[in-house]
Amino acid sequence: SVVVQLSSHEDYTGGEFQMMEDQNRTFFAPKTKGTIIIFDSRLPHRAKKVLSGERRSLVAWVTGPQWR
């Protein structure tokens, strides 16, 4: 999966993008406009609720050979 941050961090509050690396570690992606996050979509992930303003992002999925 690919997520591109299109909004500036000043445009909204909340809306943090998180990935669970394991049961004890959570990755919080930067909210900087232009940040690109590439990750295996099988990892648990979410965007938290936007509390005010508007968060815009571009999301894409890439396919390849099946995992064995």
PDB file as gemmi writes it, atoms N, CA and C in Angstrom:
CRYST1    1.000    1.000    1.000  90.00  90.00  90.00 P 1                      
ATOM      1  N   SER A   1       0.842  -1.185   0.000  1.00  0.00           N  
ATOM      2  CA  SER A   1       0.000   0.000   0.000  1.00  0.00           C  
ATOM      3  C   SER A   1       0.882   1.240   0.000  1.00  0.00           C  
ATOM      4  N   VAL A   2       0.347   2.301  -0.549  1.00  0.00           N  
ATOM      5  CA  VAL A   2       1.043   3.584  -0.598  1.00  0.00           C  
ATOM      6  C   VAL A   2       0.062   4.659  -0.135  1.00  0.00           C  
ATOM      7  N   VAL A   3       0.508   5.516   0.785  1.00  0.00           N  
ATOM      8  CA  VAL A   3      -0.290   6.649   1.236  1.00  0.00           C  
ATOM      9  C   VAL A   3       0.559   7.905   1.064  1.00  0.00           C  
ATOM     10  N   VAL A   4       0.012   8.903   0.368  1.00  0.00           N  
ATOM     11  CA  VAL A   4       0.696  10.185   0.181  1.00  0.00           C  
ATOM     12  C   VAL A   4      -0.098  11.248   0.938  1.00  0.00           C  
ATOM     13  N   GLN A   5       0.578  11.953   1.833  1.00  0.00           N  
ATOM     14  CA  GLN A   5      -0.052  12.997   2.631  1.00  0.00           C  
ATOM     15  C   GLN A   5      -0.184  14.264   1.776  1.00  0.00           C  
ATOM     16  N   LEU A   6      -1.422  14.650   1.457  1.00  0.00           N  
ATOM     17  CA  LEU A   6      -1.664  15.817   0.604  1.00  0.00           C  
ATOM     18  C   LEU A   6      -1.971  17.084   1.403  1.00  0.00           C  
ATOM     19  N   SER A   7      -2.439  16.914   2.633  1.00  0.00           N  
ATOM     20  CA  SER A   7      -2.768  18.068   3.480  1.00  0.00           C  
ATOM     21  C   SER A   7      -1.578  18.451   4.342  1.00  0.00           C  
ATOM     22  N   SER A   8      -1.495  19.715   4.670  1.00  0.00           N  
ATOM     23  CA  SER A   8      -0.512  20.181   5.641  1.00  0.00           C  
ATOM     24  C   SER A   8      -0.991  19.820   7.032  1.00  0.00           C  
ATOM     25  N   HIS A   9      -0.077  19.589   7.944  1.00  0.00           N  
ATOM     26  CA  HIS A   9      -0.458  19.274   9.324  1.00  0.00           C  
ATOM     27  C   HIS A   9      -1.241  20.412   9.967  1.00  0.00           C  
ATOM     28  N   GLU A  10      -1.145  21.610   9.415  1.00  0.00           N  
ATOM     29  CA  GLU A  10      -1.861  22.772   9.939  1.00  0.00           C  
ATOM     30  C   GLU A  10      -3.329  22.796   9.505  1.00  0.00           C  
ATOM     31  N   ASP A  11      -3.699  21.953   8.526  1.00  0.00           N  
ATOM     32  CA  ASP A  11      -5.063  21.947   7.977  1.00  0.00           C  
ATOM     33  C   ASP A  11      -6.062  21.182   8.833  1.00  0.00           C  
ATOM     34  N   TYR A  12      -5.585  20.360   9.788  1.00  0.00           N  
ATOM     35  CA  TYR A  12      -6.508  19.525  10.548  1.00  0.00           C  
ATOM     36  C   TYR A  12      -5.883  19.101  11.874  1.00  0.00           C  
ATOM     37  N   THR A  13      -6.745  18.630  12.785  1.00  0.00           N  
ATOM     38  CA  THR A  13      -6.276  17.998  14.015  1.00  0.00           C  
ATOM     39  C   THR A  13      -6.822  16.574  14.040  1.00  0.00           C  
ATOM     40  N   GLY A  14      -6.107  15.690  14.735  1.00  0.00           N  
ATOM     41  CA  GLY A  14      -6.455  14.277  14.714  1.00  0.00           C  
ATOM     42  C   GLY A  14      -5.974  13.668  13.410  1.00  0.00           C  
ATOM     43  N   GLY A  15      -6.584  12.566  12.992  1.00  0.00           N  
ATOM     44  CA  GLY A  15      -6.290  11.958  11.693  1.00  0.00           C  
ATOM     45  C   GLY A  15      -4.922  11.325  11.563  1.00  0.00           C  
ATOM     46  N   GLU A  16      -4.282  10.977  12.677  1.00  0.00           N  
ATOM     47  CA  GLU A  16      -2.950  10.381  12.604  1.00  0.00           C  
ATOM     48  C   GLU A  16      -3.000   9.017  11.931  1.00  0.00           C  
ATOM     49  N   PHE A  17      -2.022   8.749  11.074  1.00  0.00           N  
ATOM     50  CA  PHE A  17      -1.904   7.437  10.431  1.00  0.00           C  
ATOM     51  C   PHE A  17      -1.004   6.576  11.305  1.00  0.00           C  
ATOM     52  N   GLN A  18      -1.486   5.383  11.665  1.00  0.00           N  
ATOM     53  CA  GLN A  18      -0.748   4.491  12.549  1.00  0.00           C  
ATOM     54  C   GLN A  18      -0.602   3.111  11.924  1.00  0.00           C  
ATOM     55  N   MET A  19       0.533   2.472  12.236  1.00  0.00           N  
ATOM     56  CA  MET A  19       0.749   1.073  11.883  1.00  0.00           C  
ATOM     57  C   MET A  19       1.265   0.360  13.111  1.00  0.00           C  
ATOM     58  N   MET A  20       0.753  -0.839  13.338  1.00  0.00           N  
ATOM     59  CA  MET A  20       1.239  -1.670  14.439  1.00  0.00           C  
ATOM     60  C   MET A  20       2.403  -2.499  13.920  1.00  0.00           C  
ATOM     61  N   GLU A  21       3.611  -2.215  14.401  1.00  0.00           N  
ATOM     62  CA  GLU A  21       4.777  -2.996  13.991  1.00  0.00           C  
ATOM     63  C   GLU A  21       4.779  -4.361  14.684  1.00  0.00           C  
ATOM     64  N   ASP A  22       4.375  -4.376  15.938  1.00  0.00           N  
ATOM     65  CA  ASP A  22       4.135  -5.600  16.694  1.00  0.00           C  
ATOM     66  C   ASP A  22       3.245  -5.220  17.865  1.00  0.00           C  
ATOM     67  N   GLN A  23       3.041  -6.119  18.811  1.00  0.00           N  
ATOM     68  CA  GLN A  23       2.104  -5.840  19.902  1.00  0.00           C  
ATOM     69  C   GLN A  23       2.561  -4.703  20.806  1.00  0.00           C  
ATOM     70  N   ASN A  24       3.846  -4.381  20.790  1.00  0.00           N  
ATOM     71  CA  ASN A  24       4.377  -3.366  21.703  1.00  0.00           C  
ATOM     72  C   ASN A  24       4.819  -2.082  21.014  1.00  0.00           C  
ATOM     73  N   ARG A  25       4.796  -2.045  19.687  1.00  0.00           N  
ATOM     74  CA  ARG A  25       5.302  -0.863  18.977  1.00  0.00           C  
ATOM     75  C   ARG A  25       4.310  -0.383  17.932  1.00  0.00           C  
ATOM     76  N   THR A  26       4.011   0.912  17.986  1.00  0.00           N  
ATOM     77  CA  THR A  26       3.138   1.544  17.005  1.00  0.00           C  
ATOM     78  C   THR A  26       3.924   2.627  16.285  1.00  0.00           C  
ATOM     79  N   PHE A  27       3.855   2.638  14.960  1.00  0.00           N  
ATOM     80  CA  PHE A  27       4.508   3.663  14.142  1.00  0.00           C  
ATOM     81  C   PHE A  27       3.486   4.740  13.826  1.00  0.00           C  
ATOM     82  N   PHE A  28       3.831   6.005  14.106  1.00  0.00           N  
ATOM     83  CA  PHE A  28       3.001   7.148  13.756  1.00  0.00           C  
ATOM     84  C   PHE A  28       3.666   7.860  12.587  1.00  0.00           C  
ATOM     85  N   ALA A  29       2.985   7.924  11.453  1.00  0.00           N  
ATOM     86  CA  ALA A  29       3.553   8.564  10.265  1.00  0.00           C  
ATOM     87  C   ALA A  29       3.566  10.076  10.434  1.00  0.00           C  
ATOM     88  N   PRO A  30       4.571  10.742   9.882  1.00  0.00           N  
ATOM     89  CA  PRO A  30       4.600  12.207   9.932  1.00  0.00           C  
ATOM     90  C   PRO A  30       3.383  12.788   9.213  1.00  0.00           C  
ATOM     91  N   LYS A  31       2.907  13.925   9.694  1.00  0.00           N  
ATOM     92  CA  LYS A  31       1.760  14.583   9.076  1.00  0.00           C  
ATOM     93  C   LYS A  31       2.219  15.674   8.102  1.00  0.00           C  
ATOM     94  N   THR A  32       3.485  15.659   7.743  1.00  0.00           N  
ATOM     95  CA  THR A  32       4.052  16.647   6.840  1.00  0.00           C  
ATOM     96  C   THR A  32       3.526  16.445   5.421  1.00  0.00           C  
ATOM     97  N   LYS A  33       3.070  17.531   4.804  1.00  0.00           N  
ATOM     98  CA  LYS A  33       2.578  17.465   3.423  1.00  0.00           C  
ATOM     99  C   LYS A  33       3.672  16.888   2.531  1.00  0.00           C  
ATOM    100  N   GLY A  34       3.300  15.919   1.685  1.00  0.00           N  
ATOM    101  CA  GLY A  34       4.252  15.299   0.774  1.00  0.00           C  
ATOM    102  C   GLY A  34       4.865  14.008   1.292  1.00  0.00           C  
ATOM    103  N   THR A  35       4.613  13.663   2.549  1.00  0.00           N  
ATOM    104  CA  THR A  35       5.125  12.405   3.097  1.00  0.00           C  
ATOM    105  C   THR A  35       4.523  11.230   2.334  1.00  0.00           C  
ATOM    106  N   ILE A  36       5.373  10.265   1.980  1.00  0.00           N  
ATOM    107  CA  ILE A  36       4.929   9.052   1.296  1.00  0.00           C  
ATOM    108  C   ILE A  36       5.230   7.865   2.207  1.00  0.00           C  
ATOM    109  N   ILE A  37       4.214   7.059   2.464  1.00  0.00           N  
ATOM    110  CA  ILE A  37       4.353   5.882   3.310  1.00  0.00           C  
ATOM    111  C   ILE A  37       4.081   4.662   2.439  1.00  0.00           C  
ATOM    112  N   ILE A  38       5.040   3.749   2.386  1.00  0.00           N  
ATOM    113  CA  ILE A  38       4.892   2.510   1.621  1.00  0.00           C  
ATOM    114  C   ILE A  38       5.000   1.359   2.613  1.00  0.00           C  
ATOM    115  N   PHE A  39       3.995   0.493   2.632  1.00  0.00           N  
ATOM    116  CA  PHE A  39       3.989  -0.575   3.626  1.00  0.00           C  
ATOM    117  C   PHE A  39       3.188  -1.764   3.119  1.00  0.00           C  
ATOM    118  N   ASP A  40       3.415  -2.887   3.763  1.00  0.00           N  
ATOM    119  CA  ASP A  40       2.671  -4.121   3.478  1.00  0.00           C  
ATOM    120  C   ASP A  40       1.284  -3.958   4.088  1.00  0.00           C  
ATOM    121  N   SER A  41       0.254  -3.960   3.263  1.00  0.00           N  
ATOM    122  CA  SER A  41      -1.105  -3.681   3.743  1.00  0.00           C  
ATOM    123  C   SER A  41      -1.649  -4.768   4.665  1.00  0.00           C  
ATOM    124  N   ARG A  42      -0.924  -5.873   4.808  1.00  0.00           N  
ATOM    125  CA  ARG A  42      -1.360  -6.896   5.764  1.00  0.00           C  
ATOM    126  C   ARG A  42      -1.048  -6.493   7.202  1.00  0.00           C  
ATOM    127  N   LEU A  43      -0.202  -5.475   7.390  1.00  0.00           N  
ATOM    128  CA  LEU A  43       0.058  -4.971   8.738  1.00  0.00           C  
ATOM    129  C   LEU A  43      -1.174  -4.228   9.234  1.00  0.00           C  
ATOM    130  N   PRO A  44      -1.522  -4.386  10.504  1.00  0.00           N  
ATOM    131  CA  PRO A  44      -2.644  -3.610  11.035  1.00  0.00           C  
ATOM    132  C   PRO A  44      -2.329  -2.111  10.930  1.00  0.00           C  
ATOM    133  N   HIS A  45      -3.268  -1.347  10.404  1.00  0.00           N  
ATOM    134  CA  HIS A  45      -3.053   0.085  10.223  1.00  0.00           C  
ATOM    135  C   HIS A  45      -4.394   0.812  10.259  1.00  0.00           C  
ATOM    136  N   ARG A  46      -4.327   2.122  10.497  1.00  0.00           N  
ATOM    137  CA  ARG A  46      -5.541   2.932  10.506  1.00  0.00           C  
ATOM    138  C   ARG A  46      -5.186   4.406  10.432  1.00  0.00           C  
ATOM    139  N   ALA A  47      -6.189   5.197  10.053  1.00  0.00           N  
ATOM    140  CA  ALA A  47      -6.114   6.653  10.183  1.00  0.00           C  
ATOM    141  C   ALA A  47      -7.131   7.004  11.260  1.00  0.00           C  
ATOM    142  N   LYS A  48      -6.668   7.661  12.309  1.00  0.00           N  
ATOM    143  CA  LYS A  48      -7.575   8.028  13.394  1.00  0.00           C  
ATOM    144  C   LYS A  48      -8.559   9.085  12.917  1.00  0.00           C  
ATOM    145  N   LYS A  49      -9.624   9.255  13.668  1.00  0.00           N  
ATOM    146  CA  LYS A  49     -10.671  10.204  13.328  1.00  0.00           C  
ATOM    147  C   LYS A  49     -10.129  11.640  13.270  1.00  0.00           C  
ATOM    148  N   VAL A  50     -10.509  12.371  12.236  1.00  0.00           N  
ATOM    149  CA  VAL A  50     -10.158  13.792  12.125  1.00  0.00           C  
ATOM    150  C   VAL A  50     -11.086  14.563  13.057  1.00  0.00           C  
ATOM    151  N   LEU A  51     -10.499  15.364  13.939  1.00  0.00           N  
ATOM    152  CA  LEU A  51     -11.279  16.091  14.934  1.00  0.00           C  
ATOM    153  C   LEU A  51     -11.740  17.453  14.426  1.00  0.00           C  
ATOM    154  N   SER A  52     -10.915  18.085  13.592  1.00  0.00           N  
ATOM    155  CA  SER A  52     -11.314  19.354  12.977  1.00  0.00           C  
ATOM    156  C   SER A  52     -10.516  19.549  11.695  1.00  0.00           C  
ATOM    157  N   GLY A  53     -11.075  20.326  10.775  1.00  0.00           N  
ATOM    158  CA  GLY A  53     -10.414  20.574   9.500  1.00  0.00           C  
ATOM    159  C   GLY A  53     -10.637  19.435   8.526  1.00  0.00           C  
ATOM    160  N   GLU A  54      -9.744  19.334   7.554  1.00  0.00           N  
ATOM    161  CA  GLU A  54      -9.879  18.312   6.514  1.00  0.00           C  
ATOM    162  C   GLU A  54      -8.528  17.693   6.207  1.00  0.00           C  
ATOM    163  N   ARG A  55      -8.478  16.359   6.223  1.00  0.00           N  
ATOM    164  CA  ARG A  55      -7.262  15.612   5.892  1.00  0.00           C  
ATOM    165  C   ARG A  55      -7.455  15.006   4.513  1.00  0.00           C  
ATOM    166  N   ARG A  56      -6.517  15.267   3.637  1.00  0.00           N  
ATOM    167  CA  ARG A  56      -6.564  14.688   2.291  1.00  0.00           C  
ATOM    168  C   ARG A  56      -5.325  13.824   2.086  1.00  0.00           C  
ATOM    169  N   SER A  57      -5.558  12.668   1.483  1.00  0.00           N  
ATOM    170  CA  SER A  57      -4.450  11.772   1.172  1.00  0.00           C  
ATOM    171  C   SER A  57      -4.766  11.025  -0.113  1.00  0.00           C  
ATOM    172  N   LEU A  58      -3.726  10.550  -0.746  1.00  0.00           N  
ATOM    173  CA  LEU A  58      -3.844   9.721  -1.937  1.00  0.00           C  
ATOM    174  C   LEU A  58      -3.430   8.316  -1.522  1.00  0.00           C  
ATOM    175  N   VAL A  59      -4.278   7.333  -1.798  1.00  0.00           N  
ATOM    176  CA  VAL A  59      -4.006   5.959  -1.395  1.00  0.00           C  
ATOM    177  C   VAL A  59      -3.964   5.085  -2.641  1.00  0.00           C  
ATOM    178  N   ALA A  60      -2.976   4.191  -2.700  1.00  0.00           N  
ATOM    179  CA  ALA A  60      -2.845   3.288  -3.842  1.00  0.00           C  
ATOM    180  C   ALA A  60      -2.394   1.915  -3.350  1.00  0.00           C  
ATOM    181  N   TRP A  61      -2.709   0.906  -4.124  1.00  0.00           N  
ATOM    182  CA  TRP A  61      -2.285  -0.448  -3.824  1.00  0.00           C  
ATOM    183  C   TRP A  61      -1.521  -0.975  -5.028  1.00  0.00           C  
ATOM    184  N   VAL A  62      -0.475  -1.729  -4.752  1.00  0.00           N  
ATOM    185  CA  VAL A  62       0.353  -2.302  -5.803  1.00  0.00           C  
ATOM    186  C   VAL A  62       0.313  -3.811  -5.646  1.00  0.00           C  
ATOM    187  N   THR A  63       0.150  -4.511  -6.742  1.00  0.00           N  
ATOM    188  CA  THR A  63       0.129  -5.970  -6.682  1.00  0.00           C  
ATOM    189  C   THR A  63       1.377  -6.546  -7.324  1.00  0.00           C  
ATOM    190  N   GLY A  64       1.664  -7.750  -6.972  1.00  0.00           N  
ATOM    191  CA  GLY A  64       2.823  -8.447  -7.523  1.00  0.00           C  
ATOM    192  C   GLY A  64       2.577  -9.930  -7.420  1.00  0.00           C  
ATOM    193  N   PRO A  65       3.652 -10.724  -7.527  1.00  0.00           N  
ATOM    194  CA  PRO A  65       3.472 -12.169  -7.414  1.00  0.00           C  
ATOM    195  C   PRO A  65       2.937 -12.543  -6.037  1.00  0.00           C  
ATOM    196  N   GLN A  66       2.179 -13.636  -5.974  1.00  0.00           N  
ATOM    197  CA  GLN A  66       1.637 -14.096  -4.709  1.00  0.00           C  
ATOM    198  C   GLN A  66       2.752 -14.497  -3.766  1.00  0.00           C  
ATOM    199  N   TRP A  67       2.517 -14.226  -2.471  1.00  0.00           N  
ATOM    200  CA  TRP A  67       3.457 -14.673  -1.433  1.00  0.00           C  
ATOM    201  C   TRP A  67       3.304 -16.177  -1.281  1.00  0.00           C  
ATOM    202  N   ARG A  68       4.369 -16.839  -1.014  1.00  0.00           N  
ATOM    203  CA  ARG A  68       4.330 -18.301  -0.835  1.00  0.00           C  
ATOM    204  C   ARG A  68       4.391 -18.657   0.616  1.00  0.00           C  
TER     205      ARG A  68                                                      
END                                                                             
